[in-house]
């Protein structure tokens, strides 16, 4: 069953993927503190990022409901290291990949969680914090917002963190229980 699910994920446009048990990951307050520094300007701006996603402990507990984390990446070419527009374009495209992963597994997993890279970006302006999310089915929390250090996650899953000069690599994750893959596959 797992192999068939992996085939579907490969078809969703991911660059690489690897597996780890969510109980083997560290969920660090230090990463959350970096989020609070707001370099990415998403902190407190969207339902996809802290503080809306809950405390690091709450995020950890959410992840521990599952026994498998499939870490996936998207790699995007840049003109040079200053290609900010290319990075933003890549981030937008990566969110599309995360949505593709979600759609690919939806018929086969009753309970699962998809994490994506920073922010949301599905709407021109987010409803946070005044009204509920407009599209909760498209809402993927930020992986860094959970206190997860993606460079370490890359090592744990044997996925490349850096894919060469003039490229940017974004990280997302699918969490699920490998004993609960529906037999309709
Ligand atoms: S889907 Fe829209 S309302 Fe919901 S978190 Fe994303 S930007 Fe905000």
Backbone and ligand atoms as CSV (ligand in chain L), in Angstrom:
chain,resi,resn,atom,element,x,y,z
A,1,UNK,N,N,0.823,-1.215,0.000
A,1,UNK,CA,C,0.000,0.000,0.000
A,1,UNK,C,C,0.854,1.261,0.000
A,2,UNK,N,N,1.904,1.234,0.871
A,2,UNK,CA,C,2.760,2.423,0.975
A,2,UNK,C,C,3.422,2.714,-0.372
A,3,UNK,N,N,3.874,1.670,-1.032
A,3,UNK,CA,C,4.548,1.878,-2.319
A,3,UNK,C,C,3.635,2.565,-3.323
A,4,UNK,N,N,2.381,2.164,-3.335
A,4,UNK,CA,C,1.435,2.763,-4.272
A,4,UNK,C,C,1.185,4.221,-3.916
A,5,UNK,N,N,1.118,4.494,-2.621
A,5,UNK,CA,C,0.923,5.882,-2.184
A,5,UNK,C,C,2.131,6.736,-2.618
A,6,UNK,N,N,3.323,6.164,-2.479
A,6,UNK,CA,C,4.536,6.897,-2.863
A,6,UNK,C,C,4.528,7.223,-4.356
A,7,UNK,N,N,4.034,6.312,-5.157
A,7,UNK,CA,C,3.946,6.554,-6.608
A,7,UNK,C,C,3.080,7.773,-6.887
A,8,UNK,N,N,1.985,7.881,-6.139
A,8,UNK,CA,C,1.079,9.025,-6.333
A,8,UNK,C,C,1.765,10.326,-5.951
A,9,UNK,N,N,2.562,10.256,-4.904
A,9,UNK,CA,C,3.264,11.459,-4.454
A,9,UNK,C,C,4.327,11.856,-5.488
A,10,UNK,N,N,4.993,10.869,-6.046
A,10,UNK,CA,C,5.981,11.155,-7.101
A,10,UNK,C,C,5.310,11.869,-8.276
A,11,UNK,N,N,4.076,11.504,-8.547
A,11,UNK,CA,C,3.344,12.107,-9.669
A,11,UNK,C,C,2.849,13.515,-9.374
A,12,UNK,N,N,3.013,13.955,-8.124
A,12,UNK,CA,C,2.505,15.282,-7.732
A,12,UNK,C,C,3.526,16.391,-7.995
A,13,UNK,N,N,4.688,16.023,-8.532
A,13,UNK,CA,C,5.665,17.049,-8.909
A,13,UNK,C,C,6.734,17.313,-7.864
A,14,UNK,N,N,6.883,16.421,-6.869
A,14,UNK,CA,C,7.923,16.647,-5.868
A,14,UNK,C,C,9.294,16.333,-6.489
A,15,UNK,N,N,10.327,16.972,-5.971
A,15,UNK,CA,C,11.685,16.750,-6.493
A,15,UNK,C,C,12.300,15.505,-5.847
A,16,UNK,N,N,12.246,15.489,-4.507
A,16,UNK,CA,C,12.760,14.342,-3.746
A,16,UNK,C,C,11.857,14.126,-2.553
A,17,UNK,N,N,11.923,12.936,-1.975
A,17,UNK,CA,C,11.211,12.723,-0.722
A,17,UNK,C,C,11.923,11.663,0.116
A,18,UNK,N,N,11.641,11.685,1.414
A,18,UNK,CA,C,12.214,10.706,2.329
A,18,UNK,C,C,11.310,10.572,3.533
A,19,UNK,N,N,11.493,9.475,4.263
A,19,UNK,CA,C,10.583,9.172,5.375
A,19,UNK,C,C,11.278,9.240,6.726
A,20,UNK,N,N,10.549,9.675,7.733
A,20,UNK,CA,C,11.054,9.677,9.105
A,20,UNK,C,C,9.853,9.523,10.029
A,21,UNK,N,N,10.107,8.974,11.211
A,21,UNK,CA,C,9.035,8.919,12.207
A,21,UNK,C,C,8.967,10.271,12.919
A,22,UNK,N,N,7.796,10.896,12.994
A,22,UNK,CA,C,7.702,12.222,13.635
A,22,UNK,C,C,8.210,12.242,15.071
A,23,UNK,N,N,8.278,11.073,15.709
A,23,UNK,CA,C,8.776,11.030,17.094
A,23,UNK,C,C,10.299,11.189,17.130
A,24,UNK,N,N,10.952,11.084,15.970
A,24,UNK,CA,C,12.416,11.219,15.932
A,24,UNK,C,C,12.866,12.637,15.618
A,25,UNK,N,N,11.908,13.530,15.489
A,25,UNK,CA,C,12.230,14.919,15.130
A,25,UNK,C,C,12.241,15.784,16.383
A,26,UNK,N,N,13.116,16.787,16.349
A,26,UNK,CA,C,13.085,17.772,17.451
A,26,UNK,C,C,12.216,18.953,17.034
A,27,UNK,N,N,11.356,19.362,17.929
A,27,UNK,CA,C,10.479,20.519,17.696
A,27,UNK,C,C,11.013,21.605,18.624
A,28,UNK,N,N,11.649,22.604,18.036
A,28,UNK,CA,C,12.460,23.520,18.846
A,28,UNK,C,C,11.827,24.896,19.023
A,29,UNK,N,N,11.797,25.330,20.258
A,29,UNK,CA,C,11.336,26.683,20.557
A,29,UNK,C,C,12.249,27.710,19.871
A,30,UNK,N,N,13.544,27.355,19.736
A,30,UNK,CA,C,14.511,28.277,19.130
A,30,UNK,C,C,14.093,28.674,17.703
A,31,UNK,N,N,13.572,27.687,16.954
A,31,UNK,CA,C,13.138,27.976,15.570
A,31,UNK,C,C,11.917,28.898,15.619
A,32,UNK,N,N,11.035,28.623,16.558
A,32,UNK,CA,C,9.845,29.470,16.727
A,32,UNK,C,C,10.263,30.910,17.072
A,33,UNK,N,N,11.300,31.035,17.861
A,33,UNK,CA,C,11.777,32.371,18.225
A,33,UNK,C,C,12.300,33.106,16.990
A,34,UNK,N,N,12.921,32.343,16.078
A,34,UNK,CA,C,13.395,32.955,14.825
A,34,UNK,C,C,12.187,33.442,14.022
A,35,UNK,N,N,11.106,32.620,13.991
A,35,UNK,CA,C,9.863,33.045,13.313
A,35,UNK,C,C,9.395,34.380,13.895
A,36,UNK,N,N,9.429,34.469,15.211
A,36,UNK,CA,C,8.924,35.673,15.888
A,36,UNK,C,C,9.749,36.902,15.519
A,37,UNK,N,N,10.989,36.684,15.070
A,37,UNK,CA,C,11.827,37.792,14.593
A,37,UNK,C,C,11.262,38.403,13.320
A,38,UNK,N,N,10.392,37.646,12.631
A,38,UNK,CA,C,9.609,38.105,11.490
A,38,UNK,C,C,10.415,38.569,10.278
A,39,UNK,N,N,11.542,37.940,10.022
A,39,UNK,CA,C,12.320,38.259,8.819
A,39,UNK,C,C,11.488,37.977,7.566
A,40,UNK,N,N,10.666,36.939,7.618
A,40,UNK,CA,C,9.874,36.557,6.443
A,40,UNK,C,C,8.567,37.350,6.340
A,41,UNK,N,N,8.286,38.150,7.339
A,41,UNK,CA,C,7.072,38.997,7.383
A,41,UNK,C,C,5.775,38.195,7.336
A,42,UNK,N,N,5.822,36.959,7.838
A,42,UNK,CA,C,4.593,36.147,7.875
A,42,UNK,C,C,4.104,35.923,9.303
A,43,UNK,N,N,4.973,36.195,10.266
A,43,UNK,CA,C,4.598,35.950,11.657
A,43,UNK,C,C,3.409,36.831,12.029
A,44,UNK,N,N,2.352,36.198,12.549
A,44,UNK,CA,C,1.168,36.954,12.962
A,44,UNK,C,C,0.394,37.563,11.803
A,45,UNK,N,N,0.633,37.038,10.580
A,45,UNK,CA,C,-0.018,37.609,9.397
A,45,UNK,C,C,-0.961,36.623,8.715
A,46,UNK,N,N,-0.908,35.353,9.109
A,46,UNK,CA,C,-1.657,34.320,8.390
A,46,UNK,C,C,-1.994,33.154,9.324
A,47,UNK,N,N,-3.045,32.446,8.970
A,47,UNK,CA,C,-3.427,31.248,9.732
A,47,UNK,C,C,-2.405,30.124,9.558
A,48,UNK,N,N,-1.507,30.272,8.578
A,48,UNK,CA,C,-0.554,29.199,8.289
A,48,UNK,C,C,0.705,29.257,9.148
A,49,UNK,N,N,0.888,30.352,9.868
A,49,UNK,CA,C,2.144,30.567,10.605
A,49,UNK,C,C,1.868,30.843,12.073
A,50,UNK,N,N,2.919,30.813,12.903
A,50,UNK,CA,C,2.745,31.196,14.300
A,50,UNK,C,C,2.318,32.657,14.393
A,51,UNK,N,N,1.619,33.054,15.451
A,51,UNK,CA,C,1.192,32.185,16.545
A,51,UNK,C,C,-0.078,31.392,16.254
A,52,UNK,N,N,-0.699,31.578,15.057
A,52,UNK,CA,C,-1.988,30.932,14.783
A,52,UNK,C,C,-1.918,29.401,14.823
A,53,UNK,N,N,-0.750,28.824,14.535
A,53,UNK,CA,C,-0.662,27.354,14.473
A,53,UNK,C,C,-0.578,26.711,15.853
A,54,UNK,N,N,-0.505,27.526,16.905
A,54,UNK,CA,C,-0.417,26.987,18.276
A,54,UNK,C,C,1.019,26.990,18.773
A,55,UNK,N,N,1.189,26.557,20.004
A,55,UNK,CA,C,2.536,26.523,20.584
A,55,UNK,C,C,3.342,25.404,19.928
A,56,UNK,N,N,4.649,25.438,20.143
A,56,UNK,CA,C,5.513,24.372,19.602
A,56,UNK,C,C,5.064,23.013,20.156
A,57,UNK,N,N,4.680,22.994,21.424
A,57,UNK,CA,C,4.225,21.742,22.047
A,57,UNK,C,C,2.944,21.243,21.364
A,58,UNK,N,N,2.039,22.162,21.066
A,58,UNK,CA,C,0.797,21.769,20.373
A,58,UNK,C,C,1.105,21.246,18.967
A,59,UNK,N,N,2.047,21.893,18.298
A,59,UNK,CA,C,2.435,21.436,16.949
A,59,UNK,C,C,3.056,20.047,17.027
A,60,UNK,N,N,3.916,19.854,18.015
A,60,UNK,CA,C,4.558,18.553,18.209
A,60,UNK,C,C,3.495,17.474,18.437
A,61,UNK,N,N,2.561,17.752,19.324
A,61,UNK,CA,C,1.513,16.768,19.627
A,61,UNK,C,C,0.667,16.454,18.394
A,62,UNK,N,N,0.454,17.484,17.575
A,62,UNK,CA,C,-0.308,17.272,16.324
A,62,UNK,C,C,0.452,16.286,15.440
A,63,UNK,N,N,1.760,16.465,15.350
A,63,UNK,CA,C,2.585,15.586,14.499
A,63,UNK,C,C,2.648,14.164,15.064
A,64,UNK,N,N,2.649,14.070,16.385
A,64,UNK,CA,C,2.803,12.746,17.009
A,64,UNK,C,C,1.539,11.889,16.910
A,65,UNK,N,N,0.493,12.435,16.333
A,65,UNK,CA,C,-0.694,11.614,16.065
A,65,UNK,C,C,-0.445,10.652,14.899
A,66,UNK,N,N,0.677,10.873,14.202
A,66,UNK,CA,C,0.987,10.072,13.009
A,66,UNK,C,C,2.303,9.324,13.227
A,67,UNK,N,N,2.469,8.198,12.530
A,67,UNK,CA,C,3.718,7.452,12.698
A,67,UNK,C,C,4.687,7.631,11.530
A,68,UNK,N,N,4.277,8.395,10.520
A,68,UNK,CA,C,5.146,8.583,9.351
A,68,UNK,C,C,5.112,10.038,8.903
A,69,UNK,N,N,6.305,10.587,8.671
A,69,UNK,CA,C,6.396,11.902,8.029
A,69,UNK,C,C,7.141,11.701,6.714
A,70,UNK,N,N,6.467,12.045,5.632
A,70,UNK,CA,C,7.123,12.005,4.326
A,70,UNK,C,C,7.532,13.449,4.012
A,71,UNK,N,N,8.824,13.659,4.013
A,71,UNK,CA,C,9.356,15.002,3.748
A,71,UNK,C,C,9.544,15.124,2.240
A,72,UNK,N,N,9.024,16.185,1.636
A,72,UNK,CA,C,9.210,16.356,0.190
A,72,UNK,C,C,9.778,17.735,-0.115
A,73,UNK,N,N,10.465,17.826,-1.249
A,73,UNK,CA,C,11.061,19.106,-1.635
A,73,UNK,C,C,10.622,19.515,-3.033
A,74,UNK,N,N,10.787,20.804,-3.285
A,74,UNK,CA,C,10.652,21.356,-4.627
A,74,UNK,C,C,11.907,22.182,-4.876
A,75,UNK,N,N,12.492,22.079,-6.057
A,75,UNK,CA,C,13.724,22.813,-6.375
A,75,UNK,C,C,13.450,23.760,-7.534
A,76,UNK,N,N,13.890,25.004,-7.385
A,76,UNK,CA,C,13.592,26.038,-8.380
A,76,UNK,C,C,14.870,26.769,-8.742
A,77,UNK,N,N,15.066,26.950,-10.035
A,77,UNK,CA,C,16.283,27.611,-10.521
A,77,UNK,C,C,16.151,29.126,-10.388
A,78,UNK,N,N,17.264,29.781,-10.071
A,78,UNK,CA,C,17.301,31.238,-9.925
A,78,UNK,C,C,18.301,31.811,-10.915
A,79,UNK,N,N,18.138,33.101,-11.248
A,79,UNK,CA,C,19.131,33.724,-12.142
A,79,UNK,C,C,20.448,33.900,-11.408
A,80,UNK,N,N,20.375,34.291,-10.144
A,80,UNK,CA,C,21.553,34.428,-9.285
A,80,UNK,C,C,21.069,34.453,-7.839
A,81,UNK,N,N,22.002,34.641,-6.900
A,81,UNK,CA,C,21.610,34.567,-5.481
A,81,UNK,C,C,20.719,35.729,-5.053
A,82,UNK,N,N,20.652,36.764,-5.882
A,82,UNK,CA,C,19.824,37.929,-5.541
A,82,UNK,C,C,18.456,37.885,-6.225
A,83,UNK,N,N,18.155,36.783,-6.847
A,83,UNK,CA,C,16.915,36.676,-7.623
A,83,UNK,C,C,15.712,36.483,-6.677
A,84,UNK,N,N,15.319,37.561,-6.039
A,84,UNK,CA,C,14.232,37.536,-5.052
A,84,UNK,C,C,12.913,37.147,-5.704
A,85,UNK,N,N,12.678,37.698,-6.909
A,85,UNK,CA,C,11.419,37.371,-7.612
A,85,UNK,C,C,11.351,35.888,-7.948
A,86,UNK,N,N,12.505,35.335,-8.329
A,86,UNK,CA,C,12.564,33.899,-8.637
A,86,UNK,C,C,12.250,33.064,-7.399
A,87,UNK,N,N,12.731,33.536,-6.248
A,87,UNK,CA,C,12.457,32.807,-4.998
A,87,UNK,C,C,10.966,32.837,-4.684
A,88,UNK,N,N,10.353,34.012,-4.875
A,88,UNK,CA,C,8.916,34.129,-4.597
A,88,UNK,C,C,8.099,33.280,-5.566
A,89,UNK,N,N,8.541,33.293,-6.836
A,89,UNK,CA,C,7.851,32.463,-7.840
A,89,UNK,C,C,7.951,30.987,-7.457
A,90,UNK,N,N,9.157,30.593,-7.012
A,90,UNK,CA,C,9.379,29.207,-6.593
A,90,UNK,C,C,8.510,28.845,-5.400
A,91,UNK,N,N,8.401,29.788,-4.469
A,91,UNK,CA,C,7.595,29.520,-3.272
A,91,UNK,C,C,6.127,29.303,-3.658
A,92,UNK,N,N,5.660,30.141,-4.580
A,92,UNK,CA,C,4.270,30.005,-5.048
A,92,UNK,C,C,4.087,28.631,-5.727
A,93,UNK,N,N,5.056,28.280,-6.561
A,93,UNK,CA,C,4.964,26.989,-7.265
A,93,UNK,C,C,5.060,25.827,-6.279
A,94,UNK,N,N,5.868,26.009,-5.231
A,94,UNK,CA,C,5.997,24.941,-4.245
A,94,UNK,C,C,4.672,24.718,-3.515
A,95,UNK,N,N,3.980,25.808,-3.243
A,95,UNK,CA,C,2.683,25.677,-2.559
A,95,UNK,C,C,1.710,24.900,-3.448
A,96,UNK,N,N,1.850,25.081,-4.742
A,96,UNK,CA,C,1.025,24.319,-5.689
A,96,UNK,C,C,1.380,22.834,-5.598
A,97,UNK,N,N,2.673,22.545,-5.463
A,97,UNK,CA,C,3.095,21.137,-5.324
A,97,UNK,C,C,2.485,20.548,-4.049
A,98,UNK,N,N,2.512,21.326,-2.951
A,98,UNK,CA,C,1.934,20.845,-1.686
A,98,UNK,C,C,0.439,20.566,-1.874
A,99,UNK,N,N,-0.230,21.426,-2.640
A,99,UNK,CA,C,-1.664,21.201,-2.903
A,99,UNK,C,C,-1.855,19.939,-3.756
A,100,UNK,N,N,-0.932,19.730,-4.706
A,100,UNK,CA,C,-1.005,18.511,-5.541
A,100,UNK,C,C,-0.820,17.255,-4.692
A,101,UNK,N,N,0.125,17.329,-3.739
A,101,UNK,CA,C,0.351,16.180,-2.845
A,101,UNK,C,C,-0.927,15.914,-2.058
A,102,UNK,N,N,-1.505,16.969,-1.530
A,102,UNK,CA,C,-2.741,16.853,-0.749
A,102,UNK,C,C,-3.835,16.172,-1.589
A,103,UNK,N,N,-4.022,16.672,-2.811
A,103,UNK,CA,C,-5.079,16.116,-3.675
A,103,UNK,C,C,-4.785,14.660,-4.041
A,104,UNK,N,N,-3.491,14.342,-4.224
A,104,UNK,CA,C,-3.117,12.982,-4.637
A,104,UNK,C,C,-3.403,11.960,-3.540
A,105,UNK,N,N,-3.230,12.372,-2.273
A,105,UNK,CA,C,-3.384,11.383,-1.191
A,105,UNK,C,C,-4.775,11.390,-0.564
A,106,UNK,N,N,-5.515,12.464,-0.807
A,106,UNK,CA,C,-6.831,12.628,-0.141
A,106,UNK,C,C,-7.728,11.392,-0.246
A,107,UNK,N,N,-7.845,10.757,-1.428
A,107,UNK,CA,C,-8.757,9.610,-1.503
A,107,UNK,C,C,-8.276,8.389,-0.710
A,108,UNK,N,N,-7.008,8.388,-0.297
A,108,UNK,CA,C,-6.427,7.171,0.271
A,108,UNK,C,C,-6.023,7.272,1.730
A,109,UNK,N,N,-6.147,8.469,2.286
A,109,UNK,CA,C,-5.801,8.647,3.701
A,109,UNK,C,C,-6.950,9.366,4.384
A,110,UNK,N,N,-7.455,8.729,5.439
A,110,UNK,CA,C,-8.573,9.344,6.149
A,110,UNK,C,C,-8.078,10.529,6.991
A,111,UNK,N,N,-6.976,10.304,7.677
A,111,UNK,CA,C,-6.404,11.343,8.532
A,111,UNK,C,C,-4.979,11.620,8.091
A,112,UNK,N,N,-4.694,12.863,7.829
A,112,UNK,CA,C,-3.325,13.229,7.467
A,112,UNK,C,C,-3.154,14.733,7.649
A,113,UNK,N,N,-1.916,15.147,7.545
A,113,UNK,CA,C,-1.594,16.566,7.721
A,113,UNK,C,C,-0.534,16.923,6.685
A,114,UNK,N,N,-0.752,18.004,5.964
A,114,UNK,CA,C,0.269,18.482,5.020
A,114,UNK,C,C,0.853,19.779,5.557
A,115,UNK,N,N,2.161,19.829,5.633
A,115,UNK,CA,C,2.859,21.062,6.002
A,115,UNK,C,C,3.561,21.588,4.757
A,116,UNK,N,N,3.622,22.915,4.648
A,116,UNK,CA,C,4.269,23.517,3.484
A,116,UNK,C,C,5.312,24.514,3.960
A,117,UNK,N,N,5.843,25.288,3.030
A,117,UNK,CA,C,6.849,26.268,3.418
A,117,UNK,C,C,6.181,27.551,3.886
A,118,UNK,N,N,6.948,28.508,4.250
A,118,UNK,CA,C,6.464,29.703,4.958
A,118,UNK,C,C,5.228,30.377,4.334
A,119,UNK,N,N,4.326,30.859,5.219
A,119,UNK,CA,C,3.163,31.622,4.781
A,119,UNK,C,C,2.100,30.779,4.101
A,120,UNK,N,N,1.127,31.449,3.512
A,120,UNK,CA,C,0.066,30.741,2.791
A,120,UNK,C,C,-0.033,31.270,1.367
A,121,UNK,N,N,-0.491,32.501,1.215
A,121,UNK,CA,C,-0.516,33.118,-0.111
A,121,UNK,C,C,-1.692,32.722,-0.977
A,122,UNK,N,N,-2.644,31.942,-0.431
A,122,UNK,CA,C,-3.777,31.528,-1.263
A,122,UNK,C,C,-4.721,32.700,-1.562
A,123,UNK,N,N,-4.775,33.672,-0.670
A,123,UNK,CA,C,-5.661,34.836,-0.883
A,123,UNK,C,C,-4.808,36.102,-1.019
A,124,UNK,N,N,-5.363,37.091,-1.660
A,124,UNK,CA,C,-4.623,38.344,-1.785
A,124,UNK,C,C,-4.336,38.941,-0.408
A,125,UNK,N,N,-5.360,38.876,0.463
A,125,UNK,CA,C,-5.078,39.298,1.837
A,125,UNK,C,C,-5.729,38.310,2.795
A,126,UNK,N,N,-4.972,37.904,3.803
A,126,UNK,CA,C,-5.427,36.860,4.731
A,126,UNK,C,C,-6.450,37.438,5.711
A,127,UNK,N,N,-7.371,36.600,6.127
A,127,UNK,CA,C,-8.398,37.019,7.088
A,127,UNK,C,C,-7.863,37.078,8.519
A,128,UNK,N,N,-6.672,36.522,8.725
A,128,UNK,CA,C,-6.118,36.457,10.085
A,128,UNK,C,C,-5.931,37.848,10.660
A,129,UNK,N,N,-6.289,38.129,11.901
A,129,UNK,CA,C,-6.925,37.247,12.876
A,129,UNK,C,C,-8.417,37.525,13.039
A,130,UNK,N,N,-8.987,38.304,12.115
A,130,UNK,CA,C,-10.344,38.824,12.333
A,130,UNK,C,C,-11.462,37.853,11.983
A,131,UNK,N,N,-11.185,36.914,11.087
A,131,UNK,CA,C,-12.237,35.990,10.643
A,131,UNK,C,C,-11.587,34.644,10.330
A,132,UNK,N,N,-12.374,33.563,10.322
A,132,UNK,CA,C,-11.790,32.246,10.018
A,132,UNK,C,C,-11.164,32.204,8.623
A,133,UNK,N,N,-10.272,31.252,8.435
A,133,UNK,CA,C,-9.627,31.045,7.130
A,133,UNK,C,C,-10.705,30.820,6.065
A,134,UNK,N,N,-10.522,31.460,4.907
A,134,UNK,CA,C,-11.517,31.318,3.821
A,134,UNK,C,C,-11.502,29.921,3.208
A,135,UNK,N,N,-10.323,29.327,3.133
A,135,UNK,CA,C,-10.186,28.030,2.446
A,135,UNK,C,C,-9.426,27.037,3.330
A,136,UNK,N,N,-10.051,26.621,4.441
A,136,UNK,CA,C,-9.312,25.740,5.365
A,136,UNK,C,C,-8.797,24.466,4.700
A,137,UNK,N,N,-9.462,24.035,3.619
A,137,UNK,CA,C,-9.002,22.799,2.945
A,137,UNK,C,C,-7.700,23.051,2.161
A,138,UNK,N,N,-7.389,24.315,1.922
A,138,UNK,CA,C,-6.130,24.632,1.210
A,138,UNK,C,C,-5.044,25.111,2.165
A,139,UNK,N,N,-5.401,25.189,3.430
A,139,UNK,CA,C,-4.478,25.761,4.414
A,139,UNK,C,C,-3.449,24.720,4.842
A,140,UNK,N,N,-2.187,24.980,4.555
A,140,UNK,CA,C,-1.096,24.109,4.972
A,140,UNK,C,C,-0.179,24.908,5.890
A,141,UNK,N,N,-0.059,24.449,7.116
A,141,UNK,CA,C,0.796,25.152,8.077
A,141,UNK,C,C,2.251,25.143,7.617
A,142,UNK,N,N,2.984,26.133,8.096
A,142,UNK,CA,C,4.399,26.246,7.754
A,142,UNK,C,C,5.227,25.246,8.559
A,143,UNK,N,N,6.094,24.519,7.891
A,143,UNK,CA,C,6.900,23.484,8.554
A,143,UNK,C,C,7.857,24.118,9.576
A,144,UNK,N,N,8.411,25.275,9.234
A,144,UNK,CA,C,9.332,25.943,10.180
A,144,UNK,C,C,8.565,26.436,11.400
A,145,UNK,N,N,7.309,26.834,11.176
A,145,UNK,CA,C,6.483,27.337,12.268
A,145,UNK,C,C,6.234,26.289,13.344
A,146,UNK,N,N,6.446,25.005,12.987
A,146,UNK,CA,C,6.285,23.923,13.963
A,146,UNK,C,C,7.551,23.737,14.802
A,147,UNK,N,N,8.553,24.593,14.559
A,147,UNK,CA,C,9.805,24.477,15.309
A,147,UNK,C,C,10.744,23.449,14.706
A,148,UNK,N,N,10.506,23.088,13.435
A,148,UNK,CA,C,11.317,22.046,12.780
A,148,UNK,C,C,12.462,22.689,11.993
A,149,UNK,N,N,13.658,22.180,12.225
A,149,UNK,CA,C,14.850,22.669,11.516
A,149,UNK,C,C,14.995,21.842,10.239
A,150,UNK,N,N,14.718,22.456,9.093
A,150,UNK,CA,C,14.640,21.639,7.868
A,150,UNK,C,C,16.001,21.088,7.438
A,151,UNK,N,N,17.088,21.772,7.778
A,151,UNK,CA,C,18.400,21.230,7.392
A,151,UNK,C,C,18.637,19.890,8.109
A,152,UNK,N,N,18.170,19.794,9.331
A,152,UNK,CA,C,18.327,18.540,10.068
A,152,UNK,C,C,17.363,17.470,9.527
A,153,UNK,N,N,16.166,17.931,9.202
A,153,UNK,CA,C,15.170,17.025,8.617
A,153,UNK,C,C,15.704,16.423,7.313
A,154,UNK,N,N,16.410,17.258,6.540
A,154,UNK,CA,C,16.996,16.792,5.279
A,154,UNK,C,C,17.978,15.647,5.553
A,155,UNK,N,N,18.803,15.826,6.590
A,155,UNK,CA,C,19.782,14.766,6.927
A,155,UNK,C,C,19.049,13.499,7.354
A,156,UNK,N,N,18.019,13.656,8.182
A,156,UNK,CA,C,17.306,12.488,8.713
A,156,UNK,C,C,16.606,11.690,7.620
A,157,UNK,N,N,16.228,12.383,6.537
A,157,UNK,CA,C,15.451,11.715,5.492
A,157,UNK,C,C,16.277,11.460,4.223
A,158,UNK,N,N,17.573,11.815,4.283
A,158,UNK,CA,C,18.468,11.659,3.124
A,158,UNK,C,C,17.956,12.410,1.896
A,159,UNK,N,N,17.390,13.585,2.153
A,159,UNK,CA,C,16.929,14.470,1.072
A,159,UNK,C,C,17.915,15.638,1.012
A,160,UNK,N,N,18.271,16.065,-0.189
A,160,UNK,CA,C,19.268,17.139,-0.293
A,160,UNK,C,C,18.702,18.491,0.176
A,161,UNK,N,N,19.469,19.148,1.039
A,161,UNK,CA,C,19.056,20.464,1.558
A,161,UNK,C,C,19.399,21.552,0.550
A,162,UNK,N,N,20.556,21.352,-0.104
A,162,UNK,CA,C,21.035,22.346,-1.060
A,162,UNK,C,C,21.176,21.663,-2.418
A,163,UNK,N,N,20.555,22.222,-3.435
A,163,UNK,CA,C,20.581,21.592,-4.747
A,163,UNK,C,C,21.385,22.381,-5.765
A,164,UNK,N,N,22.433,23.012,-5.263
A,164,UNK,CA,C,23.386,23.640,-6.165
A,164,UNK,C,C,23.222,25.139,-6.282
A,165,UNK,N,N,24.246,25.721,-6.885
A,165,UNK,CA,C,24.311,27.164,-7.085
A,165,UNK,C,C,23.079,27.645,-7.862
A,166,UNK,N,N,22.650,28.835,-7.524
A,166,UNK,CA,C,21.509,29.432,-8.228
A,166,UNK,C,C,20.258,28.551,-8.225
A,167,UNK,N,N,19.979,28.024,-7.060
A,167,UNK,CA,C,18.723,27.282,-6.900
A,167,UNK,C,C,18.210,27.501,-5.485
A,168,UNK,N,N,16.926,27.303,-5.320
A,168,UNK,CA,C,16.345,27.351,-3.982
A,168,UNK,C,C,15.543,26.067,-3.793
A,169,UNK,N,N,15.634,25.501,-2.593
A,169,UNK,CA,C,14.928,24.255,-2.279
A,169,UNK,C,C,13.926,24.528,-1.167
A,170,UNK,N,N,12.688,24.211,-1.417
A,170,UNK,CA,C,11.645,24.385,-0.394
A,170,UNK,C,C,11.226,23.010,0.129
A,171,UNK,N,N,10.832,23.013,1.403
A,171,UNK,CA,C,10.486,21.768,2.097
A,171,UNK,C,C,9.028,21.746,2.547
A,172,UNK,N,N,8.419,20.578,2.407
A,172,UNK,CA,C,7.080,20.357,2.944
A,172,UNK,C,C,7.025,18.945,3.512
A,173,UNK,N,N,5.898,18.576,4.084
A,173,UNK,CA,C,5.788,17.239,4.673
A,173,UNK,C,C,4.344,16.758,4.649
A,174,UNK,N,N,4.220,15.451,4.484
A,174,UNK,CA,C,2.924,14.784,4.611
A,174,UNK,C,C,3.027,13.857,5.811
A,175,UNK,N,N,2.137,14.033,6.784
A,175,UNK,CA,C,2.127,13.148,7.960
A,175,UNK,C,C,0.904,12.254,7.886
A,176,UNK,N,N,1.131,10.959,8.122
A,176,UNK,CA,C,0.033,10.004,8.053
A,176,UNK,C,C,0.412,8.752,8.838
A,177,UNK,N,N,-0.557,7.871,9.029
A,177,UNK,CA,C,-0.285,6.582,9.667
A,177,UNK,C,C,-0.197,5.518,8.584
A,178,UNK,N,N,0.947,4.854,8.510
A,178,UNK,CA,C,1.144,3.918,7.394
A,178,UNK,C,C,0.292,2.650,7.528
A,179,UNK,N,N,-0.402,2.526,8.649
A,179,UNK,CA,C,-1.309,1.378,8.829
A,179,UNK,C,C,-2.730,1.730,8.392
A,180,UNK,N,N,-2.929,2.981,7.984
A,180,UNK,CA,C,-4.298,3.439,7.675
A,180,UNK,C,C,-4.474,3.860,6.223
A,181,UNK,N,N,-3.663,3.284,5.326
A,181,UNK,CA,C,-3.817,3.624,3.913
A,181,UNK,C,C,-4.990,2.808,3.378
A,182,UNK,N,N,-5.944,3.474,2.776
A,182,UNK,CA,C,-7.179,2.787,2.362
A,182,UNK,C,C,-6.893,1.822,1.218
A,183,UNK,N,N,-7.571,0.708,1.230
A,183,UNK,CA,C,-7.279,-0.346,0.275
A,183,UNK,C,C,-7.764,-0.045,-1.142
A,184,UNK,N,N,-8.467,1.074,-1.316
A,184,UNK,CA,C,-8.963,1.439,-2.654
A,184,UNK,C,C,-7.818,1.737,-3.619
A,185,UNK,N,N,-6.588,1.823,-3.107
A,185,UNK,CA,C,-5.445,2.156,-3.971
A,185,UNK,C,C,-5.238,1.137,-5.083
L,1,LIG,S1,S,-6.403,30.407,2.656
L,1,LIG,FE1,FE,-6.584,32.667,2.686
L,1,LIG,S2,S,-7.571,33.100,4.682
L,1,LIG,FE2,FE,-6.733,31.014,4.822
L,1,LIG,S3,S,-4.649,31.226,5.689
L,1,LIG,FE3,FE,-4.436,31.259,3.457
L,1,LIG,S4,S,-4.439,33.422,2.905
L,1,LIG,FE4,FE,-5.319,33.254,4.995
